[in-house]
Amino acid sequence: QEVTVEVLDRLEHLALVDFRDAEGVERLQKAIQFADQLHEVNTDGVEPMDSVLEDRCLYLREDDVTEGNCTKELLKNAREKVEEYFVAPPGNIPLPKLEERETFLQGS
Amino acid sequence: AALKGGLRFQVSAALKEGHVTPTELCQRCLSLIKSTKFLNAYITVAEETALKQAEESEKRYRRGQPLGVLDGIPIAVKDNFNTAGIETTCASNMLKGYISPYNATVVQKLLDQGAVLLGKTNLDEFAMGSGSTDGVFGPVRNPWSYSRQYKEKSVPKSHSEDEESNWVITGGSSGGSAAAVSSFTCFAALGSDTGGSTRNPAAHCGVVGLKPTYGLISRHGLIPLVNSMDVPGILTRCVDDAAVVLGSLAGHDPKDSTTIQDNFKPFELPNLTDVSKLSIGIPKEYHAPGLSSEILALWSKAADLFKNAGAKVVEVSLPHTRYSIVCYHVLCTAEVASNMARFDGLEYGHRSDMNKSTESMYAATRREGFNDVVRGRILSGNYFLLKQNYENYFIKAQKVRRLIANDFVKVFGSGVDILLTPTTLSDAVPYMEFIKEDNRTRSAQDDILTQAANMAGLPAINVPTGLSERGLPVGLQFIGRSFQEKQLLTVAKWFEKQVKFPMIQLEVKRHDHGAFQHQKSAFFS
């Protein structure tokens, strides 16, 4: 069962990562094939397991500020900044559609 | 002597008695790192800060007030742990140049004990891989490739070929840490273990690799791969040392709410002499396809060792073992898809020049920053998390995970104390052979024996057991009950004593002094 170009395109949008070439797409196909083995296992009546520590209560600490005031330190690692802001390019602009962007998938 | 044997107690005693000073020890290690540069075990060597730390330690020893057994001991840390002021790259272009603003809890704990941080070790990019071959700084070479033991067994090829094409991998993903410990450049190293990433390279490099119980050691500052399975791993040259490091790291951390709140008491390992009350389980499914006959024989010999010493050795079954790797594949890629989302270039790390929109900037940044392996896992993970696939893949995998965890519960509930299994399917393969298969295939093959312990959150340890016909290390794995590290390490220590794994006879050519054998430490001869 091949993955459709629509799904591949959707994945590139969701992941904001590209398939790059035929090998990338094939990698996904193989991954799905591999994962399909899971369906051999009978899991009737089995609850999904989120964490091996599910029987324990997660630690919650008091809502007190214990550290901070490290703005300068944190900003050091950002490439684009203005005063105490991280600067991002304009938002709310969706990635161009498949036909309009430079992606390997265009050819498929 | 003490430098080579690596028994922390010996070196600590030497420090305490003034036979060697922390700065001498540090300089020794730094010098050895330089002469073993070809191993590519270190990404960053923090020479200046290490010497400063050594000086501070020396002052404490002079005052007769060392902080503990770890004071002045040179250590290395895998480059996916945050280290304040020192570059943390995860062997990826995405984090090249990223200087951590803080120390991971485990790093802080070691520094608080006076340990000397020599540097950050090499790994597969973002800890994804089982060879330590897929990072942007190149592959790590197994020190045993340069051992007399390996060279004696190699078929002599043409003179020009020899070492350059014959070297073997360290295994991964904590290959740099394993190589660093194995080549004596440090006394202990931190790795991480999500599917076997500490135990696998430990087996290939002939060192002890401990994966603690999930929830015992803080993950705060460990750049996450799979939040529900990651643990910091400990690599040392002997089991006693692993216990010492564990003692300084374990315990609740308010900064990591997945650490358990039980009180942890560091322990010293007893010298077990009577194993008659022990019940060792041999899971038959770990006789996996592809297991080398050599390792099978070694495993069998080990089982007999316990039997002859009076322990109860029983065959047990973990029926869902063969689905562990598939289950891991789905859960891992799904969590990776989520964890890698933070790398968008805005706050840290690589940022693309693309400026048209946030989405296109993120896409370009990630395109430029991640290698094929990482991108592949992100895309697969997103696939399994699509609405139409969520139930069939992600939830299904979580159900299978419970079945795998329950297999262990049943076996341990039936009276078995410890499980004994092989760690890897074979000894280390030559790099040229390893790269013929892709990362995912290799990981699927190599993680098969180690992965289930991560699935179930159980503690597991690799103990170097013997040398293969090619003169390379082979290790065996012990898996214990949750939070029963003391029992696990006690048995591992007993076993280590019985097998007397040989010391590596490293042959390192020094540029300045020509070829020499058997790196000796002047202080102890």
Interface residues (C-beta under 8 A of the other chain):
Chain A: V3 V7 R10 L11 E12 L14 A15 L16 V17 D18 F19 R20 E23 G24 R27 L28 K30 A31 I32 F34 A35 Q37 L38 H39 E40 V41 T43 V46 E47 P48 M49 D50 S51 V52 L53 R56 L58 Y59 L60 R61 C70 E73 L74 K76 N77 A78 R79 E80 F86 A88 P89 P90 G91 I93 P94 L95 P96
Chain B: Y98 I99 P101 Y214 G215 S228 H252 P254 S257 T258 T259 I260 Q261 H320 Y323 V326 C327 H329 V330 T333 A337 D344 G345 L346 E347 Y348 G349 R351 M354 N355 K356 S357 T358 E359 S360 M361 Y362 A363 R366 R367 F370 D372 R375 G376 I378 L379 S380 N382 Y383 F384 L386 N392 Y393 I395 K396 A397 Q398 K399 V400 R401 R402 L403 A405 D438 R440 A444 A456 G457 S482
